[in-house]
């Protein structure tokens, strides 16, 4: 994972985003030495959202099955 200062992001956003899209590696943005944000390419973000949704749907199905069996 790359790390960039927030001031670098302000000054060089085009370069940082271009590299992000080419390398497909998240970028940690720091402010005053502390993590401030993560940048990820759109495909990675969409994949993370889809995975999260599948996990939540699986949990919901499991909870439904438990409640049906408990009744």
N, C-alpha and C positions, 0 to 999 in steps of 0.2 A: 504494500500500500504506500502510495506517495503521501507526503505531507507538504502542505503549502500554508504560508502565512496569509491571513485575511488581507493584508496590504498587497500581497502578490496577486491575490484573486482580483482585487479592485483594479490593479494596474495591468494585469495580463490575463484577463478572463478568457479572451479568445484562444490564446495559446494553451491554457490549462484545460479548457473544455475540448479543444481539438485533440490534445494528447489523451485525455480521458476516453474519448470516443474511439481512438485508434487502439489504445492499450487495453481497454476494458478492465482497468484496475481502479478501485475506489480511491478517492482523494480525501484525505482528512484535512479540514481547514482549521487552523488554530488561531486563537486570538489571545495575546498576552500569555502565550505558552500553554493555554488550555484548549482542549478540543471544543470546537464551536459548531461544526457541521461536517457532514460527509457528502461528497458529490459522487454519484454513480451514473453510469450511462443508462439511457432509457430502457434498453433490453434487460439489463440487470434489475432495474427497478420493477419492470413489469413482471419478471420472473419471481422476484421476491414477493410481490403482491399476490400473484397466483398461488404460490406455495403457501402463503399465510392463509389465503381463502380456503384452500383444500384442507389445511390442518383444522381450521375453525369449523368447517363443514363436517369433518370426521368427528370432532369432539361433540358437535351437536347431535350427530347420529348416535354416538355412543351414549350420550345422556338420555336420548329418547328411548333407546333400547333398555337402559337401566330402569327408567321410570315405568316402562311397560311391564317389565319383569317383576318389579316391586309391587305392582298393583294386584 
